[in-house]
Amino acid sequence: MLTAEQLEEMLDRAAKRGACEALKEVGLHDDDARKDIQEMRSLLEAWRDTRRSVWLTIIKMSTIAVITFIAASVWMQLGK
Protein backbone atom coordinates (compact mmCIF):
# COMPACT_ATOMS: atom_id res chain seq x y z
CA MET A 1 0.00 0.00 0.00
CA LEU A 2 1.29 3.47 -0.92
CA THR A 3 1.42 6.24 1.60
CA ALA A 4 0.06 9.67 0.75
CA GLU A 5 3.62 11.01 0.54
CA GLN A 6 4.71 8.26 -1.85
CA LEU A 7 1.67 8.82 -4.04
CA GLU A 8 2.28 12.57 -4.10
CA GLU A 9 5.95 12.02 -5.00
CA MET A 10 4.95 9.67 -7.84
CA LEU A 11 2.45 12.20 -9.15
CA ASP A 12 5.03 15.00 -8.98
CA ARG A 13 7.56 12.92 -10.94
CA ALA A 14 4.94 12.00 -13.52
CA ALA A 15 3.87 15.63 -13.88
CA LYS A 16 7.48 16.79 -14.32
CA ARG A 17 8.14 14.05 -16.85
CA GLY A 18 4.99 15.01 -18.77
CA ALA A 19 5.94 18.69 -18.72
CA CYS A 20 9.42 17.88 -20.03
CA GLU A 21 7.96 15.78 -22.85
CA ALA A 22 5.50 18.52 -23.77
CA LEU A 23 8.31 21.09 -23.90
CA LYS A 24 10.37 18.76 -26.08
CA GLU A 25 7.44 18.37 -28.49
CA VAL A 26 7.19 22.13 -29.03
CA GLY A 27 10.96 22.66 -29.15
CA LEU A 28 11.35 24.46 -25.83
CA HIS A 29 13.56 21.96 -24.04
CA ASP A 30 17.00 23.54 -24.46
CA ASP A 31 18.83 26.41 -22.78
CA ASP A 32 17.55 28.90 -25.38
CA ALA A 33 13.91 28.23 -24.46
CA ARG A 34 13.68 31.22 -22.11
CA LYS A 35 14.98 33.55 -24.83
CA ASP A 36 12.66 31.97 -27.40
CA ILE A 37 9.61 32.53 -25.20
CA GLN A 38 10.62 36.14 -24.55
CA GLU A 39 10.99 36.70 -28.30
CA MET A 40 7.58 35.13 -28.97
CA ARG A 41 6.00 37.37 -26.35
CA SER A 42 7.71 40.39 -27.88
CA LEU A 43 6.43 39.45 -31.35
CA LEU A 44 2.93 38.94 -30.01
CA GLU A 45 2.97 42.33 -28.30
CA ALA A 46 4.23 43.96 -31.52
CA TRP A 47 1.41 42.28 -33.45
CA ARG A 48 -1.16 43.56 -30.94
CA ASP A 49 0.26 47.08 -31.15
CA THR A 50 0.20 46.98 -34.95
CA ARG A 51 -3.37 45.71 -35.02
CA ARG A 52 -4.43 48.44 -32.59
CA SER A 53 -2.69 51.10 -34.72
CA VAL A 54 -4.34 49.85 -37.90
CA TRP A 55 -7.81 50.09 -36.34
CA LEU A 56 -7.11 53.56 -34.98
CA THR A 57 -5.90 54.68 -38.42
CA ILE A 58 -9.03 53.28 -40.08
CA ILE A 59 -11.23 55.10 -37.57
CA LYS A 60 -9.33 58.37 -38.06
CA MET A 61 -9.51 58.13 -41.86
CA SER A 62 -13.23 57.38 -41.74
CA THR A 63 -13.83 60.33 -39.45
CA ILE A 64 -11.84 62.65 -41.73
CA ALA A 65 -13.75 61.36 -44.78
CA VAL A 66 -17.11 62.05 -43.11
CA ILE A 67 -16.03 65.53 -41.99
CA THR A 68 -14.69 66.28 -45.49
CA PHE A 69 -17.97 65.14 -47.04
CA ILE A 70 -19.96 67.34 -44.65
CA ALA A 71 -17.69 70.31 -45.32
CA ALA A 72 -17.97 69.83 -49.10
CA SER A 73 -21.75 69.58 -48.84
CA VAL A 74 -21.96 72.77 -46.81
CA TRP A 75 -19.60 74.58 -49.20
CA MET A 76 -21.67 73.47 -52.20
CA GLN A 77 -24.91 74.61 -50.53
CA LEU A 78 -23.42 78.00 -49.62
CA GLY A 79 -22.02 78.45 -53.11
CA LYS A 80 -25.45 78.20 -54.76
N, C-alpha and C positions, 0 to 999 in steps of 0.2 A: 504494500500500500504506500502511495506517495504522500508525503507531507505537503502542507500548503506551501511551504518555502521551496520545496523541490519542484512542485508544479509551477510555481511562479518563475523559478529560474529557468525551467524548460521553455515556458512560454516566452520569456525574455530572449533566450537564445534563438528561438524560432522566429521571433519578430525581427531581431537583428539580421538573421540570415536572409529572411524575406526582403528586408529593406535593402540589403547589399545586392541581392539578385535583381531587384527592381532598378536600382541605380545602374547596375551593369547593363541592363537591357536598354536604357535610354542614353548610355554613354557618359554617365556622370560618376564613374567609379575611381577616377584617377586624381592626382594632386591638382590638376587644373580645373576640377569641377567647380570649386568656389568661384574662380574667375569667370568660368563659362556662365554660371548662374547670374553673376553680377552683370555680365554683358547682355544676357537675355533680358534681364530686368530693365537695363538701360535702353535697349532697343524697343521694348514694349512701352516704356514711358515716352520715348521719342515718337512712336507711332500714335499714342494717345494725344500728345501735344499737337502733332501734325493734323490729326483728324479734327481736333477742337478748332484749330486755326482755319482749316478749310471751311467748316460750318460757319464760323464767325465771318469769314470773307464773303461767303454766299449770302448771308443775312445782310451784311453791309451793302453789297452790290445791289441786292433786291430793293433795299430801302432807298438807295440813291436813284435807282431806276424809277421807282414810284414817285419820288419827290421831283425828279426831272420831268416826268410825264405830267404831273400836276402843274408844275411851273410853266411848261410849254402850253398846256391847255389854257391857263390863265392869261398868258401872253397873247395867245391867238384870240381869245375873247376880248381882251382890251384893245387889240389892234384893229378890230372890226369897227 
